[in-house]
Amino acid sequence: MQSITPMEFKHGKLLLLEGVPYVIEEFHHSGAARTNPKIHTRLRNLRTGHRVERVFAETERLPLAEL
């Protein structure tokens, strides 16, 4: 299964989190030079349609979902 880091996020990318497919609707980077950068995202669950907000570390690896 292919995976990406949060630094490679793009609008419309599909992620597989806990076995559920999500689409990236929005994301932005935060963090200063002395702190670890974080990527804040707004994701839509493709099964239920609900939106969730989640924060990822820039070094985390996440699986891509395939439709």
N, C-alpha and C positions, 0 to 999 in steps of 0.2 A: 504494500500500500504506500502510495506517495505521501510525503509529509512536507510541511513548510514551516518557517519561523514567522512570528508576527511581523517582522521587518519586511516580509514579502506580501503582506496583505494587500488586496485590491478590492474595490467595491464589486459585489456580485460573486466573489469566490465562495465555494461551498466547503464547509468544514464538517467533520464528523466528531462530535463531542459526546462522550458517554453513549455511543451507539445511535445517536440522533443527528440527522443532517440539519445544519444551520447555514444560512446565507449571510454574508457580511453586508450590512446596510450602511454603517458609518464606522469610522475609526479615526483616532488621533493619538499622537505621541505626547508624553509628558515626562518630566524629569529634568533635573538640573545636571550640571557637569559632575557633581559629587555624588549624586544618587543614581541608582540603577534605573535606566529608562523603562517606562511602562507603556503599553499600548492599550488604550481604552477603546472598547468596541461596543456597538449595538448590533445584535444578531437577531435574526428571525428564525424561529423553529419552523421547519418546513412541514412537519406533521400536524402541529396544532395552530400555527399562525401567530403564536405569541412572541412578543419581543422580550429579549433579555439583554442586560448590560453585563459585560465581563471585562476584567483586566488581565492582561497577559504580560509575563516577563519577556523581554526581547530575545532571550536565548531558548525559550520553550519551543518544542517541536510539536506540531499538531497535524493529524491526518486529514487529507483532503477527502471529501465525499464524492462519489461518482453516481450520476443518475443515469 
